[in-house]
């Protein structure tokens, strides 16, 4: 993957408030982000955000932290997290 794609993933990740300082966001490192989401550290909103990001990055991979459950994420996320997802969904892209 190019540095531009990794930068774009970081830019997407930081739109989720609970991920601004998460390991694996800056620089983009999906394995580190997956490991963090598998730990007890993040809350459920952050975990759902990670699952979303990893599904954008590689939707076919079986991530250690499990997969995205969009309905559960939308029920859990606050307005800022839903807005981050809605901005992507309005103009979706994949690496």
C-alpha positions in Angstrom: 0.0 0.0 0.0 1.1 3.5 -0.7 1.8 6.1 1.9 -1.1 8.1 0.5 -3.5 5.3 1.2 -2.1 4.9 4.7 -2.4 8.7 5.3 -6.0 8.5 4.1 -6.8 5.7 6.5 -5.2 7.8 9.4 -7.3 10.8 8.3 -10.5 8.6 8.4 -9.5 7.0 11.8 -9.1 10.4 13.5 -12.6 11.4 12.6 -13.7 8.9 15.3 -13.0 10.8 18.6 -12.1 7.7 20.6 -9.4 6.7 18.1 -7.4 9.9 18.0 -4.7 8.5 20.2 -5.2 4.8 19.6 -2.1 2.7 18.7 -2.0 2.0 15.0 -3.8 5.2 13.9 -0.7 7.4 13.4 1.1 6.0 11.5 -1.6 3.6 10.1 -0.8 0.1 11.3 -3.9 -2.1 11.0 -2.2 -5.0 13.0 -1.5 -2.7 15.9 -5.0 -1.3 15.8 -6.5 -4.8 15.7 -4.4 -5.8 18.7 -5.5 -2.8 20.7 -9.1 -3.5 19.9 -8.7 -7.0 21.1 -7.3 -5.8 24.5 -9.4 -4.6 27.4 -8.3 -1.0 26.8 -11.0 0.4 24.4 -14.6 0.9 25.1 -17.4 -0.6 22.9 -17.7 2.6 20.7 -13.9 2.5 20.0 -14.0 -1.2 19.2 -16.9 -0.7 16.7 -14.9 2.1 15.1 -11.8 -0.1 14.8 -14.0 -2.9 13.3 -15.3 -0.4 10.7 -11.9 0.8 9.8 -10.5 -2.7 9.4 -13.4 -3.6 7.2 -12.6 -0.7 5.0 -8.9 -1.6 4.9 -9.4 -5.3 4.2 -13.0 -6.6 4.3 -12.0 -10.2 3.5 -9.5 -10.6 6.3 -10.5 -12.3 9.6 -9.3 -9.8 12.2 -8.4 -10.9 15.7 -10.8 -8.3 17.1 -13.7 -9.7 15.1 -15.8 -8.1 12.4 -18.1 -5.1 12.0 -21.7 -5.4 13.2 -23.0 -2.1 11.7 -26.3 -2.1 13.6 -24.6 -2.7 16.9 -22.1 0.1 16.1 -24.8 2.6 15.1 -26.7 1.8 18.4 -23.5 2.3 20.4 -21.9 5.3 18.8 -22.5 8.8 19.9 -23.4 11.6 17.4 -19.7 12.3 16.7 -19.0 8.7 15.8 -22.1 8.3 13.7 -21.2 11.5 11.9 -17.7 10.1 11.1 -19.3 7.0 9.7 -21.9 9.0 7.8 -19.3 11.1 6.1 -17.5 8.0 4.8 -20.8 6.4 3.8 -21.9 9.5 1.8 -18.8 9.0 -0.4 -17.3 5.6 0.3 -13.9 4.6 -0.8 -11.6 1.6 -0.2 -7.8 1.2 -0.5 
